Structures are given as structure tokens and as C-alpha cells.
């Protein structure tokens, strides 16, 4: 599960820097490139190491050093590394952090490198993926894969309850009715099986699909405190509190969202394709996928696994070579077979990706591709003058706790959020 930390709220993975930094003599070696990525478990670390070994096979004069960085607060750790002698040349990044890295001058745009490379064609990638990696009209990264939101469901639990499997075109009211039927309490009234699990506390998605907007058209003001946004956020809170078909914050403390689903205690899980990376190893569950339910408008959002070049890289041409390999057809196919993501290359996604894979034969990959037509980049929620760290701090964490623990209502929460964000924006623009 290598995407889990990406967009909902900062999830906390226990991690440390697994591979030691370079010495100063190594830093000046023109034939060595350092590639950094989040330590998303030993299987993923092996995958990244093998990826770099594959790149080196036909390049005997070039050494690639892999750096697995603890996943908790990964992007902040990368910023610190760039400011020291441990700076990677190429590294993975959450796209919602790209504006901050650009503002701080920590990564380079790829435009000049692309212009000089007559063989590179960026049109092979899905436009929505490139949009996720673009800032101020310039492309800063590439991705070997991405995922829209998707619903995983446990076929065994559906069959036991006599509930038909979900189908494309369903809505959140239908989701709720199914979740009620799949929720089971023990003799003491405690939930032993949840009907549905929404990964993280993604209130922005619910505000969006109910017709609300984070910003006005020109992004001069936050507009999250609208009737439509409040209705969407309210529905999500009702799933937790009123209907109790999804785990509360306290119930998530002992087991994460995915673990509840994986262990057969959840009928449905709203997440992304990164879960297939681990689900393929779960032998005692039959599962399937379906597109997410819709609210007042049909929306989805992609999560791309961006790869960028550090501004401290002394050999940008060679760094671009490994970047192109990481996000090129050979490696995209290699990563695809592990179940980690949806291929970012259109041709691969619409051919090889649709072939059945024996490792996860329950998965109908056409749902991912159908979702692309109404999916957007996370950038719709971002603001050019506010970093994701700053914005997230005004939406999640301690700010959302009163709402989740019933110490305030939705209107109070959205009023305070909108007021704080607009005051913060006004102070930035003085």
C-alpha cells in the first residue's frame, strides 16, 4: 500500500531512513544517481530497487543508489534532505506538494529537457496525470501510474447478507442502504462488521460531489461554507455518527481503514488501486471493485505518483534518463503487474491493463478507465498562494476533530474553516 499517505490526511506510518546517506565524495560522482522514494513496506522497497536495477542493466557505467525514506511526513523529510548533503537526484513526490517545492526552488521544470529530447513524447500520458504534475503552466514531473477513487467490496460478506454487488451508476443513497444491510452488531451493541469504510476523512470529495466548491471561480476566496458543501460533508459525518456504518476516529485507532477491510470486518472500502498491491496476497477473501457512488454531480479525483528532479542535481540530463525510464513503457508494464496503480501511459492502460491478471482475477480494470472521464486533478482544491501543509492544517487535524467528535455541527465547522482560510489568504496578499 504505497499511496495510502497521499491525499486524505497525513496518515502515520512508522518509518526511518532505511539506507544511509552519501558521503561528500559520492555527491560529486557524475556517474551516480540517487533515487528516493517512501518506504511503503519491504515489498515496495524491493520493487523500487528492482526497478533501478532494471534501468542499470544496459548502462554499466552508471550507478543508481536507492534511498528509502520513512513514509511519515515523507515530503517534509525530502525537503530537509535537499537542503543537506543527502539530496536525492530523482525522487517521488505527492503532486499536491509540487507548488510548495516549486515555490522553494527545490525541483526543476522539465520543459527544456523535453524540448531537447526529440524522442520524448508527453502526449502518450493521460492529460489529467500531466495536469496533476504541472505548476504555473510548466511540467515538473512524470508518473508511472495513478489511480482514481474506487470502491472495493467483499463478495463473501455481500453473499452472506444476500445483497447484490454494486454496479456502475449508483449513488450515495444506494450506498448507504447497502452499508446498513452489511453492518452487524454483537450482543453488546458494538459494531463487529462495518458496512462501508471511507479511507481517511475526505470531506472535500463529499463537498464536491454534492455540488459545493472549495473556491470561487478565480480562487480569490474560499467558498466551502455553502449549503451544497455542507450537505455533502453532513452526509459523510452521518455515515460515521448517525448511521454508524463506517468506523469512527476512535474505532480507527486500533486498526487502519484498509486493515478493517482486509480482515473481513468491512463490506466496502473507498480507496485507490494501491490496495490491490497487498490484496493480491489475501487468500481468504473474494473481492471486486466498482466505480464510486455519485452525489449531485459526477466527480472523481486522481492520485498520481509523481517523480521529479531535484534542483540540486548536478547531472540533469542523466537524471532525466532515469525519470523517463521510471515512467516509460517498460517500467510502467513492470509496475502494473504488481497491482500498484493504473498505468499512466494511455496505450498500456487501454490494452495490457485490461487483460486479466491471475494474481488479482477478481478485479475488473475497466472501472478505473471509465472513471477517468469524470476525474480531475487534486489541484482543484489547491491555491497557488497557500501550500498544502498550510491548507491541510486549516481543514484536517485538530480543526476537524470537533466535528468528528460531535463537539460542533457542520455549519460551525465550515464557517470557521472558510473564515480562517480567507483571513490567511488576505494576509498573504498584503
PETANOR-V499758 format. One record per run of one state. SS is the DSSP state (H for helix, E for strand, - for the rest). FROM is the first residue (numbers start at 1). LEN is the number of residues. If there is no record, write none. Layout:
ss = [SS:SS]
from = [FROM:FROM]
len = [LEN:LEN]
//
This chain:
ss = [-:H:-:E:-:H:-:E:-:H:-:E:H:-:E:-:H:-:H:E:-:H:-:E:-:E:-:E:-:E:H:-:E:H:-:E:-:E:-:E:-:H:-:E:-:E:-:H:-:H:-:E:-:E:-:H:-:E:-:E:-:E:-:H:-:H:-:E:-:E:H:-:H:-:H:-:H:-:E:-:H:-:E:-:E:-:H:-:H:-:H:-]
from = [1:24:28:32:39:42:57:63:70:74:83:90:95:104:107:108:111:117:122:125:126:127:133:134:136:138:140:142:149:150:155:162:171:172:183:184:186:191:195:197:199:203:210:215:216:222:223:227:241:257:263:266:267:268:272:273:280:287:291:294:295:300:311:316:327:329:337:342:344:345:346:350:352:355:358:361:366:373:375:377:378:382:383:384:386:387:388:396:398:405:410:429]
len = [23:4:4:7:3:15:6:7:4:9:7:5:9:3:1:3:6:5:3:1:1:6:1:2:2:2:2:7:1:5:7:9:1:11:1:2:5:4:2:2:4:7:5:1:6:1:4:14:16:6:3:1:1:4:1:7:7:4:3:1:5:11:5:11:2:8:5:2:1:1:4:2:3:3:3:5:7:2:2:1:4:1:1:2:1:1:8:2:7:5:19:2]
//
